[in-house]
Amino acid sequence: MNNEITLYTTTMCPVCNMVREFLTNMNADYKEVNVDLNPLAMIKLIAKTRKLSVPQINVRDEWIFGFDPVRMIEVLNTKAN
């Protein structure tokens, strides 16, 4: 998989852990941005997506919100081609 995946998380988010584990099991390289530790990233994320929740996953400008394994597989497979 490609490393053009960014996962936005918070420290105490159980759903973020599910997404992290899913991406790891898919052997997907990803960059994680913890918005608890990076307030500027949080402000930019909210401005871009207009969503206050995490996890948010960006795969080469395609956004996925929450834990949606079917959509993640679809986007990862489409974007890999």
N, C-alpha and C positions, 0 to 999 in steps of 0.2 A: 504494500500500500504506500501511498504517497504521504509526505509530511506536511501537506497543505491543509491539515485539519487543526482547528483551534477549538479547544474545549474550555468554556468559561464556567467556573465553579465557585463555590464558597466552602469554607472549612467544615461546617457542620451539616452539609447537605447529603442525605442518604441517597437521593436519586443521582447526584453527581457521582457517587461511588459506583452505582450501577452502570452508568455510562462509561466511566473509566474502565471498569472491568470488562464491559462489552467490547470496547475498542481494543483493549489489550488482547482479549481472546480472538479478535479478528486480525491480530497482528498488524494493526493500523498504527503508523507513526503519527503522533499528535503532539501538539504544544498545549500545555495547560496554563491557563491564566486564572489565578485565584483572585477574584475581585475584592475579597475581604482584605487582602494584603496589598492591593493595588487600586486605590480609590479612583485614580485617573482613568484606568481601564474600565472601571465600573461606569463612570460618567460617559465615556465614549461608547460603551456597549449599549447603554440605555438610549443615548441619542441616536444610535444607528438602528436599533431594533424596536424601540419603543416598548420594550418588555422589561419588567423589574425582576423577573424570576430567573433562576438557574436550575438546571444546566441549559446552556445554549451552545450549540455546536455549529461551527462554520466550516463548510467543506468547499473551498474555492468559490466563495461568495454565495453559496447555497446555505440557508439557515435551517436548522432543525432545533425545535424547542422541546425540552423535557426528554424523557426516555422513550424513544420511538424506534425500536430495533428494526422494524420493517422498513421504515423510511430511511434509517441510516444505511442499511444494506443496499437499498435502492439507489441512494445518492452516491455511496462509495463505489458501487459497481458502474453506475453511469459515468461518474467523473473519472474513473480509471481508464475508460476507453478513449 
